């Protein structure tokens, strides 16, 4: 019979003392940031339906003290859940009211930066949906503000915190497929605005259209823009590339330690000043932080890498393909495959080296409270990723050109592109 272990009183006191010390250290760390351990953050949530509703659910365990939405119906429903929260249609007034520790921003892309910049200048922690910003100038401004404020930040690429991405990163970094020589990233479908509408339907009751426009150019309301189809229009979004690439390009950025592009080349339809394209192929030369570079190609619409037509990979949906000296690694959000399968028969994955995340929201909340955790998609990581994504949009918008990019100087050397990097705000709005 196995010997039963009985803890002595001395063991109990030793373990209890160690636990108390750990609690005290954690509590002191929290107090150093202004929050006693286990206290709740006072949060404002900007955008409370759709993706905003999901994010509201993700932080609902904290103290929700302010809610903001330009749709009065959405705001009313959210306030039924959180009757103690103040309600606002204009996020500028939410900030003016004060009393916050942090904000969660789930607005359309064109208002991410104005809200996040105000929050950081006010000394608040910021969780912001992807893409981090609508323009590269905004992206760099938020990065500077985040570094100066030293507040907890997180971009809403929630898949980054799931287990599958961690296992894929481990495989790449352990050399399972050898040196990676190229990467392909793709999604189906596409957000395309189409032809600019000319009719002028009435603004829905309770919908604050002027506030929804925010810093974007003045334009008459139309359901082709809001509340659901804005991603297909340059004034408010950056199409499929802007929407999805921060999720899918996140994987190679993490696995290969990418710093950003040095060159961007685009194949696509003729650019439209108003509407985003139904398809694009964007070819990046990506610099690595450790030196060297790797080609990365993005596809959306009905475009895919040649490996599918040649039968080299199974017919999965959206995903990422790492091409290595020893084989292929195919991955999506929830699974991966080493190919060709016969070459990896009996393959034993490397030991887990990347710890599980407590959750994408929990990372941000924990760091904000001074716990020993750092948000993995903090703006220092998210800004270079977002910048790479937006550069693909810029290269398309200036005529599907090939652009050289110097990240340190932040210049493409193309005047038309430079103009697109810094968009003008409507009167009453600022970055």
N, C-alpha and C positions, 0 to 999 in steps of 0.2 A: 504494500500500500504506500502511495506517495506520502511523504512527510508533509503535514499541514504546517504552514508558516503562520505564526502568531506574532503580530507586531508588539514589541515591548513599549512600555510607557516612555522610555527614553527615545525610541524611534518616533513615536507619535509626537513628542515635543519637538524633536529635530525637524520633522517634516512640517509641522505647524508653524514653526519659526521661519522656515524657508519660505513658506507660502505667504506669511504675513509680510516678510521683507519684499517679496515680489509684488504684493498688492500695494505696499507703500511706495515702491519705486514707480509703479504704474500710475498711482494716484498723484504722486509728485509731478510726473511728466504731464499729466492732464492739467494740473493746477498751473504749471508753467505756461500753458497755452490759454489759460483763463477758464478751463472747464474742470470741475471736480470729476473724478472717474464716475462713470455711469450716468452723469447728468445728460439731459437731452439737448440737442442743438435746437435753437429757434430758427426755423426755416421758412423762407418764402418760396413759393412754387409758381413759376411763370410759364403759363401754358398748362392746362389741367385736363385736356381730353386727348384721345388718341395716344400718341407716344408720351405726351405729357401725363396722361392718366396712368400709364404704366410706371413712369418715373415717380409720380405721386405715391403710388402703392409701394414702390421700392424704398421710400424714405418715411413712410407713414408711422413708423415706430418712434420718430423724433417728434418734437413739438412743432406742429404746423401752425404758424401764427399769421401767415399772409398768403392769399391766393390771388392769382392774376390771370385773366383771360379776356380777350376782346369779344368773345361770344358770351353774352349775358346768360344764355341757357346753360352753357358748360360751367360757367362760374357758379350759378345757383346750385347745380347738382353737386359740385365739389364742396360747397359750403354746407350742404346738408350733412355731409360726412364729417366736416370739421367746422361746426358752428361757432367755435371760438375764434376762428381765423377771420381777419379783416379781408374784405374783398376789393379788388381794384381791376379796372379795365386797362389802365395805363401803368406800365411797370415803372415809369419814372416817378410816379406818385407813390408806388410801393417803396421805392428806395428813400424818397423824401420822408416817409412816415417813420423810418428807422426801426429799431428794436429787433434786428436780425443778427444771426451769427453766420448764415450762409443762404445761398439761393440755388435752386434747381431750374435750369433754363431749357425749355422744350418748345420754343417758338420756331417758325420757319427760319431757314438759314440766314436770311438777310437781316434778321434782328438778333442773332446770336451775339455778335460782337458788341453792339451798343449796350446790351444788358450786362454782358460779362465784364466789359471794361468798367462800367459804373460800379458794379459789385466789387471788383478788385480795388478800385480807388477808394471805395467806402470801407475797405478792410474786411471784406466778407470772403468766406470760403465759397467756391464755385463748382457746381456740377453742370456741365453744358453738353447738350446733344451734339452728335456729329452731323456734318463736318464742323469742326470747331468754328470756322468763320466762312464768310461769303467771298472774301478777297484775301490776297496774300498780304497786303498792307495791314489789314485787320489782324491777320494771323500773327504777324510779327509784333504788332502792338500788344496783343494779349500775352504773348510770351514774355515781353519785357515787363508788363505789369505783374504777371504771376511771379516772376523772379524777384521783383522788388517787394512785393507784398508778403512773400513767404507763406501765403495761405494755402490750404489744401485745395487742389484742383483735380478734376477728373473729366475726361471726355466720355460721352455715353456710347462707347464701343463695348457693349456688355459681353459680347462673345469672347473678348480677351480674357475674361475671368473664368471661362469654362475649362474643363479638364482636357478636351481634345486638342485645343491649341497648344497646351503645355506639352503634351506627348509628342506632337509634331515638331515643336521647337527642340525638344530633347533629341529626337532622331536626327534632325538636320545638324545640330551642333555636335553630336557624337560621331558624325561621319558615316551614318548608316548607308547613304547613297554616294559617299565620296564627296569630292569638291563639287559644289553646286555651280553649274556653268550658265544656267538661264532659269528664269521663272516666268510662268504664265498665270494670269489671273483673269477670270471672266465671270460675267453674270448674263442671264438672258433678259429679254425685254428691254424697255427703254422709256424714259419719261421725255416726251416731246410735246411741246405746247401746240404745235401746228400753226394755223393761220390766226393772226390777231383778230379777236372778235370786234365787231363794229356796233352791235346793238347795245342798249343801255338798260338792262333790267334793274329793278328796284333793289336796293340793299335790303337783305333780310332783317326783319325786326330784331332788335337786340344785338345786332352785329356792328361793331365799331370799325367800319371800313378804313377810315383815315388812320386810326391807331394800328390796324393790321398792316397798312402800307409802311408805317414807320418811316425809316430813312429813304425808302425807295421812291422813284419818281411818281409824281401825282398822276393818277389814272382812274378812270371810272371803274366802279365795281363790276365784276362779271364772275359767274361761277366757274368759268374756265381758269380763273386764277385761284380763288379761295372758296371754301376752306381746304379743298383736297388736291387740287391739280397744280399747285404752285411750283412743284419741282421741275416742271417742264419749261419754265420761263426764266431767262437769265436775270431778270430784275429781282427774283426771289430765291432761286435755287441754282444748282449747277448740273442739272440733269442726272442721269443714272450714274455717271462717274462721280459726281459730287455726293450722291446719296450713298452708294454702296461700296466705293473703293476704300473708305476708311475702315470698313469691316474686313474686307478681303485682303487688301494690301497690308493691313496690320500684321498678318501672319509672316510674310517674308521680311517686313521691317524688323520684327522681333527676332526671328530665327537667324537672320543673316547680319543683324546689327547694321542696318542701312542708315546712312546719314542723309540721303536725299539725292536728287538727280543732278547730273552735270549736263545732260542733254535730253531733250524731249522732242520726239517726232510723231506726227499724227497722220493717220489716214481716216477720212470720213467724208460725209456729204459736204457740200458748200455751206459755210457757216451762215446762220441767220441771226440778225441783230436782236431778234426778240426771243425766238424759240430755241431750246436745246435740241441737239441732234438725236435721231432715233438709234444711231449706232456710231461707234468710234473704235478705232484701234490705236492705242497710244504706246509708243515704244520709248522706254526710259533707259538711259544709261545711269545706273544707280551706284553711287559711291558708297563704300563700306567705311564704317568708323575705324576699323582696324587697318584700312588700306586696301587698295584694289577696288574693283568694281564688278558689277554683274548686270547683264541685260534683263529687264523686266518688262513684259508686255501685258497691257490691259486690253480687254475686249468686252463690248456690250452690244446689245441688239441680237442679231442672228449670227454673230461672229464668234469663232472659237479657234483655239490653236490646232495646228495640223494633226496633232497626235490623235484626235478623235476620229477624223476621216480615215486615218491610217490604221485604226484598230489597235493602237498602242495602249489605250486606256479605256476603262468601262464608261458607259454613257451616263455619267452622273450629271447632276444639274450644276448650279453655281459652284465654283471652287478655285483651288490653287494647285498648280503643278510645279514641283521642283524637279529640274533635270540635273542629274548628277553623273559623275564619272562612272559610278557603279550601278546606276538604275534610276528609276523614277519614284517620286513620292507624291501621290495624289491626296488631296485633303479638302474637306468641306468643313462646315461648322461642327459636325458631330462624329465624323469618322475619317479614317485615312487608310491608304493601301500602298504597300511597297510593290513595285512592278519592275519587270515581269515577275509574276508570282513564283515561277519555278526557280528563279534566281535567288529568292528569299525563303525558300522552303527551310523550315527549322530555325529561322531567324529569331534570336532572342533580343527583345528590346532592351535598351540600356536602363540601368536603375533610374527611378524617378529622382530627378535633381531639382525640379521646380516645384516648390510647395504649392498646395492647393490654395486658392483664394477664398477668403471668407465671404466673398460676394462683391460685385462691382460697387454697389452702394456702400457696403460695409467697409470697404477699403477707404473710400473717401471720408465717411463719417468717422472711422477710427483715427485717421490721420488728423482730421479737424479737431478731435478731442485730445490729441497729443499722445495717442497710443503708439506702440512700437511697430508701426506699419506705414508704408508709403503707397499711395494710390498709383497703380501701375500704368494708367493712361493719363497721368498728370500732364499739364500743358507742355512741360519740357519735352515729353515724348510725343504728345499729340500734335503739337504745332508743326514739326518737320514732316510728319506723315500727312497732315492736311495740306501743307504747302506743296508737296509732291503731287497730290491729287489735283489741286487747283491749277497747277502748271499745265497739266494735260488739257484742262478747259481753256486756258489762255492760248496755248499753241493752236487749238482748233479755232478759236474765235478770231485769231489774226490771219486766218486763211490756210489752216492745216500746214503751218510752217514747221521747220525744224529749228528749235531754239536752243542756244547754248545758255547754261545757267551757272552762275557763280553764287553759291549760297552765301558766301561771306559778304559779297558786294550787293547781292540781291538785285541783280540787273540782268535782263535778257539781251540788252543791246538793241531791242526792237521797240521803237517809239510807241507803236500801237499797243503792244503788249504792256508796256509800262503804264499806259493810261488805264488799262483794265485792272491793274494791280491796286490802284487807289481810286475807288469810286467816290463820287461826290454824294453827300447826304442832303436830303431835303431840309429846308429851313426848320429849325426847332429840334433837330436831331444831331447828335454828335457822337464821336467815338471816344 
